[in-house]
């Protein structure tokens, strides 16, 4: 084995297996034939098996040698992949990145962190769009998107979970003082509710009760298509509302809204970043995904 260097011995073995000759392997490695031969012999002694069948003109791998070579080649491939990944991290993010974000979640949570990247990486070109519809990343040539909810098969997409979106039912303190606080989801039948406008479809609210997910139809007295306006209507005392916790967090913190039915909160919905597999992890995509992970860390 080369002095104190097991990896060098493995390298000598791999080169000898490719060349079928210690002398040719030595020439390619810039070493003496004796050094390569001794390295392989000491490696065999360490492993307790014979790696080559030797003759005066030819080297042939034994069965154990073939098994060891396959393992060495897999390890070398993994090392090369790690080196390539580290090299890509050193490249400056540049070029166009087309991003699709949900309307309110994107504007409030995700977009500010992505826009900040433009200051740190002037060669990065961001194209950010907001929509609540389910976009087709491949068909619409979108590089990165954020989705809320369980995924129905990722297809040829890479996925990274960013966080969870929790739903909260809350109402203004003065509303609760006038109408009381429901103790169970079934008690919502006696309350005014601010709901999301869905056309002719009646909205139901989700709860977890006795370990099961339940959908409760609520009496909508005010139907609004925008979550932010729904929260504002609830703050003004128009009724109870069920919204993602991040939308009403500030209003709850400053006392404009009070949470109710917390013991029946539904299972949170996952939030994911998705991108086409073909993009791999280019520097511009990597830093964008990292930025999303950071902004959703305390989500």
BELDAVEN-V175219 format. One record per residue. N is the residue number from 1. RES is the residue in three letters. NEAR is the number of other C-alpha atoms within 10 Angstrom. Layout:
{{N;RES;NEAR} {N;RES;NEAR}}
This chain:
{{1;UNK;22} {2;UNK;18} {3;UNK;9} {4;UNK;8} {5;UNK;10} {6;UNK;15} {7;UNK;12} {8;UNK;16} {9;UNK;24} {10;UNK;19} {11;UNK;18} {12;UNK;26} {13;UNK;27} {14;UNK;20} {15;UNK;19} {16;UNK;25} {17;UNK;20} {18;UNK;13} {19;UNK;17} {20;UNK;18} {21;UNK;22} {22;UNK;26} {23;UNK;18} {24;UNK;18} {25;UNK;24} {26;UNK;20} {27;UNK;13} {28;UNK;13} {29;UNK;15} {30;UNK;10} {31;UNK;14} {32;UNK;14} {33;UNK;17} {34;UNK;11} {35;UNK;18} {36;UNK;29} {37;UNK;22} {38;UNK;16} {39;UNK;23} {40;UNK;25} {41;UNK;19} {42;UNK;16} {43;UNK;22} {44;UNK;18} {45;UNK;13} {46;UNK;11} {47;UNK;11} {48;UNK;9} {49;UNK;13} {50;UNK;17} {51;UNK;25} {52;UNK;22} {53;UNK;12} {54;UNK;15} {55;UNK;9} {56;UNK;6} {57;UNK;8} {58;UNK;12} {59;UNK;18} {60;UNK;17} {61;UNK;19} {62;UNK;15} {63;UNK;13} {64;UNK;12} {65;UNK;20} {66;UNK;15} {67;UNK;12} {68;UNK;17} {69;UNK;19} {70;UNK;12} {71;UNK;12} {72;UNK;16} {73;UNK;12} {74;UNK;11} {75;UNK;12} {76;UNK;13} {77;UNK;12} {78;UNK;12} {79;UNK;12} {80;UNK;12} {81;UNK;12} {82;UNK;12} {83;UNK;12} {84;UNK;11} {85;UNK;14} {86;UNK;11} {87;UNK;11} {88;UNK;15} {89;UNK;16} {90;UNK;9} {91;UNK;11} {92;UNK;15} {93;UNK;22} {94;UNK;16} {95;UNK;12} {96;UNK;14} {97;UNK;16} {98;UNK;17} {99;UNK;22} {100;UNK;24} {101;UNK;23} {102;UNK;19} {103;UNK;15} {104;UNK;17} {105;UNK;19} {106;UNK;22} {107;UNK;14} {108;UNK;13} {109;UNK;16} {110;UNK;20} {111;UNK;21} {112;UNK;14} {113;UNK;19} {114;UNK;21} {115;UNK;16} {116;UNK;11} {117;UNK;18} {118;UNK;13} {119;UNK;10} {120;UNK;10} {121;UNK;14} {122;UNK;12} {123;UNK;14} {124;UNK;18} {125;UNK;17} {126;UNK;18} {127;UNK;13} {128;UNK;18} {129;UNK;16} {130;UNK;16} {131;UNK;12} {132;UNK;14} {133;UNK;11} {134;UNK;10} {135;UNK;16} {136;UNK;10} {137;UNK;19} {138;UNK;14} {139;UNK;7} {140;UNK;9} {141;UNK;12} {142;UNK;20} {143;UNK;20} {144;UNK;23} {145;UNK;25} {146;UNK;23} {147;UNK;23} {148;UNK;19} {149;UNK;12} {150;UNK;10} {151;UNK;11} {152;UNK;6} {153;UNK;7} {154;UNK;11} {155;UNK;8} {156;UNK;12} {157;UNK;17} {158;UNK;16} {159;UNK;17} {160;UNK;14} {161;UNK;16} {162;UNK;23} {163;UNK;20} {164;UNK;19} {165;UNK;19} {166;UNK;16} {167;UNK;23} {168;UNK;25} {169;UNK;22} {170;UNK;27} {171;UNK;30} {172;UNK;25} {173;UNK;20} {174;UNK;15} {175;UNK;21} {176;UNK;19} {177;UNK;9} {178;UNK;9} {179;UNK;13} {180;UNK;12} {181;UNK;20} {182;UNK;15} {183;UNK;13} {184;UNK;14} {185;UNK;21} {186;UNK;11} {187;UNK;12} {188;UNK;19} {189;UNK;13} {190;UNK;12} {191;UNK;19} {192;UNK;20} {193;UNK;22} {194;UNK;26} {195;UNK;28} {196;UNK;21} {197;UNK;17} {198;UNK;11} {199;UNK;9} {200;UNK;6} {201;UNK;7} {202;UNK;13} {203;UNK;18} {204;UNK;16} {205;UNK;18} {206;UNK;20} {207;UNK;24} {208;UNK;16} {209;UNK;14} {210;UNK;8} {211;UNK;10} {212;UNK;10} {213;UNK;14} {214;UNK;16} {215;UNK;14} {216;UNK;15} {217;UNK;15} {218;UNK;22} {219;UNK;17} {220;UNK;20} {221;UNK;12} {222;UNK;16} {223;UNK;16} {224;UNK;16} {225;UNK;12} {226;UNK;13} {227;UNK;21} {228;UNK;13} {229;UNK;13} {230;UNK;27} {231;UNK;25} {232;UNK;16} {233;UNK;20} {234;UNK;26} {235;UNK;25} {236;UNK;16} {237;UNK;19} {238;UNK;19} {239;UNK;23} {240;UNK;30} {241;UNK;29} {242;UNK;25} {243;UNK;22} {244;UNK;18} {245;UNK;17} {246;UNK;16} {247;UNK;18} {248;UNK;27} {249;UNK;15} {250;UNK;12} {251;UNK;19} {252;UNK;17} {253;UNK;10} {254;UNK;9} {255;UNK;13} {256;UNK;19} {257;UNK;28} {258;UNK;23} {259;UNK;20} {260;UNK;21} {261;UNK;17} {262;UNK;15} {263;UNK;11} {264;UNK;20} {265;UNK;19} {266;UNK;20} {267;UNK;16} {268;UNK;14} {269;UNK;16} {270;UNK;16} {271;UNK;20} {272;UNK;20} {273;UNK;21} {274;UNK;21} {275;UNK;24} {276;UNK;20} {277;UNK;14} {278;UNK;11} {279;UNK;12} {280;UNK;12} {281;UNK;17} {282;UNK;16} {283;UNK;20} {284;UNK;22} {285;UNK;21} {286;UNK;15} {287;UNK;18} {288;UNK;22} {289;UNK;21} {290;UNK;13} {291;UNK;20} {292;UNK;24} {293;UNK;20} {294;UNK;14} {295;UNK;17} {296;UNK;17} {297;UNK;11} {298;UNK;9} {299;UNK;15}}
